[in-house]
Amino acid sequence: MTTFRMPAEWADHTRTWLSFPPNDGYIQRSGADAVQAWAAVANAVVDFEPVTVLATVNSLAQARSLLDPRVSVQQANLDDAWLRDNGPTFVVGDDGTLGAVHWTFNAWGQVGNDAYVADAQVGEFVSELARAEVVKSPLVNEGGGICVDGEGTVIVTETVQLHENRNLGWTKAEVEAELARTIGTTTCIWLTRGLMGDMQEFRPAVGTNGHVDVLAAFVRPGVVVVHQQSDPNHYDHAVMEENLERLREAHDAHGRRLEIIPIEAPETCVEDGVAIDHSYINFSFVNGGIVMCSYGDRVADERARLTFQELFPDRRIVDVDARPIFRNGGGVHCITQQQPAAG
């Protein structure tokens, strides 16, 4: 029986996958800049590695008009465009087999929401296109809810995997056992909760209840970049103090204490009364590079860029204005899904 593990995101990729916002969906209705931002991410990534973008039959022409000709466009049934979450989590077997974990997807805890029926099947659809062995999981989970170091450690949040609308009655031990079975982790670090903007309902989108991929990310084994909100009057200051305490106390799968590198948040943004917690942690590794979020905050954007450049002197750092993406509920990492090299 093949044993699978999820490689670190900085490991070599075969390609990156995205979905294009359906033309009748809320992302398209939020403004042309949102659709252009999705395309900008794909166009940035394709400079480093192959990219495949899924698009509905009614969005194919628009997608092709905005995407770099090098980007492959594949017709698919979609409800939304957050492929990190409803798509597969790719894993590699001990025999070199490419696998793909198909989590149970219920639209971020929206039990009974029939608006996401197509998205619940995208994991298997992409797995077939990638010719990956499907690993089905009963765990209600999303790709943005896990962060691994490739050496057996995973970071998650109590407000996601233990949310009553996701995995009612599951214990931490049961979640950890399922993560071990599917992505090969042996040590689970539990953060307390997510950023406040991610814990509320967006209009018209929804929050994720606290995905880790805006909170913390491994950049190499034993080293984690962490969202920092230094303003003590900001609602996320206390949130991150709780999470930082967990990280300071944690040991990874090899018994190491974590080195923590804070990345200060940009200026707080509120749109239509909704607090949007922009985070530089929501970046994507690509072959030879990093695609990071920028937010029109010249000082904070440059500070984050310098941090990434110091961490990755051999990688090219590019940024995409992620404000239109975050306005709809996420960032660069949320809309991309890496397929690791296998074999």
Secondary structure, DSSP 8 states (H G I E B T S, - for coil): ---EE---TTS-EEEEEEE---TTSHHHHT-HHHHHHHHHHHHHHTTTS-EEEEE-TTTHHHHHHHS-TTSEEEE---S---HHHHS-EEEEETTS-EEEEEEE--TTT-TT-GGGTTGGGHHHHHHHHTT-EEEEEEEE--GGG-EE-SSSEEEEEHHHHT-HHHHTT--HHHHHHHHHHHH--SEEEEE----HHHHS--SSS---S--GGGTEEEEETTEEEEEE---TTSHHHHHHHHHHHHHHH-B-TTS-B-EEEEEE--S-EEETTEEE---TT--EEETTEEEEEE-S-HHHHHHHHHHHHHH-TTSEEEEEE-HHHHTTT--HHHH-EEEE---
